[in-house]
Amino acid sequence: MARSVFPWMSRSRPAAGFNPMGTVALVTGASSGLGEGFARELAVRCADLVLVARRQDRLEALAVDLAEKFGTVSTVIPLDLAAPGAVAELVADLSTRKIPIGTLVNSAGFGTVGNFIEADAAREAEQIALNVQAVTILTRALLPDLVATAAREPGAAALVNFASTAAFQAVPRMSVYAASKAYVLSFTEALWYETRGTGLKVTAVCPGLVDTEFSDVAQRTTPAGERPRRSLTVDDVVRSSFAALDRAVTPPLVVNGSRNRMLAQVSTLAPRRAVLTVLGRRRHS
């Protein structure tokens, strides 16, 4: 895969900070929301991209936009990562094209709302396949490339997994989603420790409510045209997440937004039953 050509490509990498210039970043869920936001920031930082999501038209439009604005070379791979064998297909495709991945952003995911006893079993299985299984298998497949890139080009490689503030406690009526994000958080924190000393930047991004299509997929509604109350913007999350990646020692998790950080801390310090009761009542109000 050709690398982007910029007049400043020859400048040296900073001792600290995240600088993926000249490497390739793979972003899942890149067709909208946080995945698209991360892809755009990676393009600004001169990384080339592999864009993965179901909606080919959106991926192609994004690839064209990034090429025009930043000279980014993007490979578009339309794929539903929740489908059986999809991750293996993606990894085989990368191998065939001889595309080495230096940064992996596991952004693809969705949530459902409702009492578990009434949930569609197939949809819940699909949620687990995307939020948990795809993240795990894709990370395992690409982690050697990420570590090799970090060793070869310090400050250029990262693993970013999307968790959620729902990861810090059980959430009634979003039981599977919260459990899946608790898994992602625990998994990523463990990888942060295991890869210490390799130079790879590993972090779990934990946004709360963000103004994206997530609410539509989860069937959470707000009045037409109204931004969800107390939600962050994609730019808010991207800005704080990349600030963490720019630190000399990237933290194992990033909770985006001061209010979310406070609530996450309360959730971990307060008695679990009390937190569960409060959340259960709020979600029925």
Beta strands, then each sheet from edge to edge (+ up, - down):
strand 1: 24-28
strand 2: 48-53
strand 3: 74-78
strand 4: 103-106
strand 5: 158-162
strand 6: 201-206
strand 7: 253-255
sheet 1: 3+ 2+ 1+ 4+ 5+ 6+ 7+
end
